[in-house]
């Protein structure tokens, strides 16, 4: 069940303003409300790695239960948006933390409200303002179901606890239209057409030499900060093979992609974008790679890729600031 595994794909996977941590009285009130719902206590403020304090005498609720511990002032995350967030997940019965983004120092990106993650997240996080910290307990029916998740040590009977710091949400779209087109591009590139901020079209001219190494060409230069390593990059992309076959598109998927860049042990096809200003539209040419079938040798003239990427934003951890 792909959607039930999606949450664990970030560490193993591939907007709104931020708010500060809640004040003393507001935080205490939220904690009291959480306790009244049978939720565990949580220490730590927005953007800091939380610690969940479980009451061993209490029983987990039989349905997904949540509480906003810190209410942000940013834009609300919409259904179908790419949610950018830091999070910690643990097993209610044992207190075992099975995954968290805080130790990695890089947030994660998930499409929310579209059956791409576990149902408990879809039910809870759509409509939450950026800058919020949310606590939730998720029973198996809204978690990993009867299969559990053996890789994470989650049994079919395990209720889960999550603390989520909502950083931002991104709907369908591309980079800012204020990017400046680069004049006099080389004639040896695939042809790219389409307005900035809208879905592009790509055509690889017959006989055009395929790339021998990853190559980035800036088509329109944005005004945001340059992409740096160990960030979650928010991108819209359109990709075709060197034989002009459609390969993938966030435009048809309905939301941008959150891609780790420069993460230790997580090489990414988007790593060559380090140094490109946010808000840019770029062409990324990638050599043919070995596919799933080891018996099939990749053909550079057919299997190389041309990818047009709108660099929408980059994000560090929730304790930092969103970077347009």
C-alpha positions in Angstrom: 0.0 0.0 0.0 2.0 2.9 -1.4 0.3 5.7 0.5 0.7 4.0 3.8 4.5 3.8 3.2 4.9 7.3 2.0 5.8 8.8 5.4 8.7 6.5 5.8 10.1 7.2 2.4 11.7 10.5 3.3 14.4 9.2 5.5 14.8 6.0 3.5 12.1 8.9 0.5 12.5 11.1 -1.7 4.1 29.7 1.5 3.3 30.9 4.4 5.1 32.8 7.0 6.5 31.0 10.1 5.2 31.8 13.5 7.2 31.7 16.7 6.6 29.3 19.6 3.5 29.8 21.6 3.8 31.8 24.8 3.5 30.3 28.2 -0.2 30.7 28.8 -1.1 29.6 25.3 1.2 26.6 25.4 -0.2 25.6 28.8 -3.7 25.9 27.6 -3.0 23.7 24.5 -1.3 21.1 26.7 -4.3 21.0 29.0 -6.6 20.6 26.0 -4.5 17.8 24.7 -4.6 16.0 28.0 -8.3 16.3 28.1 -8.5 14.4 24.8 -6.3 11.6 26.1 -3.3 12.8 24.2 0.3 12.5 25.6 2.2 15.5 26.8 4.8 17.1 24.6 7.8 19.2 25.7 9.7 21.6 23.4 8.6 24.5 21.3 7.9 24.9 17.6 11.0 23.9 15.6 12.7 22.1 18.4 12.9 18.3 18.5 9.9 17.3 20.7 9.8 14.8 23.5 6.6 12.9 24.0 5.7 12.0 27.5 3.4 9.0 27.5 1.0 8.1 30.4 1.5 4.4 30.6 -1.8 4.1 32.4 -3.8 5.8 29.7 -5.2 3.9 26.7 -4.8 5.3 23.2 -8.0 6.6 21.5 -9.6 4.3 19.0 -9.9 7.0 16.4 -7.4 9.6 15.1 -7.2 12.4 17.7 -5.3 15.7 17.4 -4.5 19.0 19.1 -2.8 22.1 17.7 -0.2 22.9 20.3 1.1 26.0 18.6 -1.1 27.9 16.2 0.8 29.5 13.3 0.0 32.7 11.5 0.9 31.5 8.0 -1.2 30.4 5.1 -3.3 27.3 5.6 -2.2 24.1 3.9 -4.7 23.2 1.2 -6.0 19.8 0.1 -3.6 18.4 -2.5 -0.8 20.8 -1.5 2.8 19.8 -1.0 3.2 20.0 2.8 6.7 20.9 4.0 7.2 19.9 7.6 9.4 18.6 10.4 8.0 15.6 12.3 8.6 12.9 14.8 6.8 9.6 15.0 6.8 7.1 17.7 4.8 4.0 18.8 2.3 4.7 21.5 2.7 1.4 23.4 6.4 1.5 23.7 7.5 5.1 23.2 9.9 3.9 20.5 10.7 6.7 18.0 10.6 5.1 14.6 11.3 8.2 12.5 12.1 11.9 12.8 13.3 14.7 10.5 14.9 16.8 13.3 18.0 14.6 13.6 18.5 14.8 9.8 18.4 18.6 9.9 16.2 18.7 6.8 12.4 18.9 6.6 10.3 16.5 4.5 7.7 17.1 1.8 4.5 15.2 1.4 1.4 15.7 -0.8 -1.4 16.0 1.7 -5.1 15.3 1.4 -4.7 13.2 -1.7 -4.3 9.7 -0.4 -0.5 9.9 -0.7 0.3 9.5 3.0 -1.4 7.6 5.8 -5.0 8.6 6.4 -4.3 10.1 9.8 -2.2 12.8 8.3 -4.7 13.6 5.6 -7.5 13.9 8.2 -5.5 16.1 10.5 -3.2 18.4 8.6 -5.3 19.8 5.7 -6.3 23.4 6.7 -3.5 23.8 9.4 -1.7 27.2 9.2 2.0 27.3 8.5 3.9 27.8 11.7 1.8 25.4 13.7 2.8 22.5 15.9 0.3 19.6 15.8 0.1 16.5 18.0 -1.8 13.5 16.9 -2.4 9.9 17.8 -3.2 7.6 14.9 -4.7 4.1 15.3 -3.8 1.3 12.9 -6.9 1.9 10.7 -5.6 5.4 9.9 -1.9 4.4 10.0 -0.2 1.4 8.4 -3.2 -0.9 8.6 -3.2 -4.6 9.0 0.2 -4.8 7.3 2.0 -2.6 9.8 5.5 -1.6 8.7 8.1 -4.1 9.5 11.0 -1.9 8.3 10.0 0.7 10.9 9.1 -1.9 13.6 5.4 -1.0 13.5 3.1 -3.9 14.2 -0.5 -4.1 12.8 -1.9 -3.3 16.2 0.3 -0.3 16.9 -1.2 3.2 17.5 1.2 5.9 16.5 2.0 9.3 17.9 3.2 12.2 15.7 4.3 15.7 16.4 4.4 17.8 13.2 5.8 21.3 12.7 4.1 22.7 9.7 6.5 24.9 7.7 4.7 25.7 4.5 2.2 24.4 1.9 2.5 24.7 -1.9 -0.2 24.3 -4.4 0.0 23.6 -8.1 2.2 26.2 -9.9 5.7 27.1 -10.9 8.4 29.6 -10.1 7.7 33.3 -9.9 7.0 35.1 -13.2 9.5 37.8 -12.3 12.5 35.6 -13.3 14.6 37.2 -16.1 14.9 35.1 -19.3 18.5 34.4 -20.3 19.2 35.6 -23.8 21.1 33.9 -26.6 20.9 30.3 -25.2 23.0 27.7 -27.1 21.4 26.1 -30.1 22.5 22.7 -28.9 19.9 22.5 -26.2 16.4 20.9 -26.3 13.8 23.4 -27.2 11.7 24.7 -24.3 8.5 26.8 -24.7 5.9 28.1 -22.4 5.3 31.1 -20.1 7.1 31.3 -16.7 5.0 29.9 -13.9 3.0 27.7 -16.4 3.6 24.2 -17.7 6.4 24.1 -20.2 6.8 22.0 -23.3 10.0 20.3 -24.3 11.2 19.0 -27.6 14.5 17.2 -28.2 15.5 17.9 -31.8 16.3 14.7 -33.8 20.1 14.1 -33.9 20.8 16.3 -30.8 23.8 14.8 -29.0 22.7 13.3 -25.6 24.4 14.5 -22.4 27.4 12.6 -21.1 27.1 14.2 -17.6 24.4 16.1 -15.8 24.2 19.6 -17.1 22.2 22.6 -15.8 21.3 25.6 -18.0 19.4 28.5 -16.5 16.6 29.5 -18.8 15.3 32.3 -16.6 17.1 33.6 -13.6 15.1 34.1 -10.4 15.7 36.7 -7.6 15.8 34.3 -4.6 18.7 33.1 -2.6 21.0 30.5 -4.2 20.1 26.9 -3.5 22.4 25.4 -0.8 23.0 21.8 0.3 21.0 20.0 3.0 17.8 21.7 2.1 14.4 20.5 0.9 13.9 21.9 -2.5 10.4 22.6 -3.7 10.2 22.3 -7.5 7.8 21.9 -10.4 9.1 19.9 -13.3 8.3 18.5 -16.7 10.5 15.6 -18.0 10.8 13.9 -21.4 13.2 11.2 -22.7 15.7 12.0 -25.5 13.1 10.3 -27.8 10.5 12.8 -26.6 8.5 10.4 -24.5 6.8 11.8 -21.4 8.6 10.7 -18.3 7.0 12.7 -15.4 5.4 15.9 -14.5 4.3 17.7 -11.3 1.9 19.7 -13.4 -0.2 16.6 -14.1 0.4 15.3 -10.5 -1.3 18.4 -9.2 1.3 19.6 -6.7 5.1 20.4 -6.6 7.7 17.9 -5.5 9.8 18.2 -2.3 13.3 16.9 -3.1 16.2 16.6 -0.7 19.3 18.4 -2.0 22.8 17.6 -0.9 21.6 15.3 1.9 24.2 13.0 3.3 23.7 9.5 1.9 20.8 10.6 -0.3 22.0 11.4 -3.8 19.4 13.2 -5.7 19.0 14.1 -9.4 18.3 17.6 -8.2 21.7 17.9 -6.6 23.1 19.8 -9.6 20.8 22.7 -8.8 23.0 23.8 -5.9 23.9 27.4 -6.6 20.9 28.2 -8.8 18.8 31.2 -7.5 15.3 30.3 -6.2 12.6 31.5 -8.6 14.6 30.3 -11.6 13.5 28.1 -14.5 16.3 25.7 -15.6 16.9 22.9 -18.0 18.5 19.8 -16.5 20.0 17.3 -19.0 20.7 13.9 -17.5 22.5 10.9 -19.1 20.7 7.6 -19.6 20.7 5.5 -16.4 20.3 1.8 -15.9 16.6 1.0 -15.4 14.8 -1.6 -13.4 15.7 -4.3 -15.9 19.4 -5.1 -15.6 19.3 -7.0 -18.9 18.3 -3.9 -20.8 21.2 -1.7 -21.6 20.2 2.0 -21.6 20.3 3.8 -25.0 21.7 7.3 -24.6 19.9 8.4 -27.8 16.5 7.3 -26.3 16.8 7.1 -22.5 18.7 10.3 -21.6 16.4 13.0 -20.1 15.5 16.6 -20.6 13.9 18.1 -17.5 12.6 21.7 -17.2 12.5 22.6 -13.5 11.0 25.6 -11.8 12.9 26.2 -8.5 10.0 27.4 -6.3 11.6 27.5 -2.8 14.1 25.8 -0.5 13.6 25.0 3.2 15.8 24.2 6.1 14.4 22.9 9.4 11.3 24.5 11.0 13.4 26.4 13.5 14.8 28.4 10.5 13.0 30.5 8.1 11.2 29.7 4.8 13.2 30.8 1.8 11.3 31.8 -1.3 
